[in-house]
Amino acid sequence: MARNVIPIHTGTWKTGTMVPKSGIYAVQHSEHRLPREVTLIQGQQFPRCEACESAVFFRMRRRLSAAGTGTQFHVSLYQLPVIGESKRAG
């Protein structure tokens, strides 16, 4: 395997790809401290880190039931807040 290639294991997604199923996803990002888990809705894009352009990786922890995702109101999450830092991406 090439030195700079990061393998994406089955069941792991990264920033910019489409959320395959609504659910709670574990967040992995080595550059900054981000929330440990986020709730994302199917069809949205996986969010970026607010402080850098490095990819954030996601792994599904729990699926949301179909009844829980059929509401008219939802919030789209475009970037994840850095916890405990004041430096932000421009």
ABEGO torsion letter per residue (X at the ends): XBAABBBBBBGBBBBGBBBABBEBBBBBBAABBBBABBBBBBGBBBBBBAABABBBBBBBABBBBAAAAABABBBBBABBBBBGBABBBX
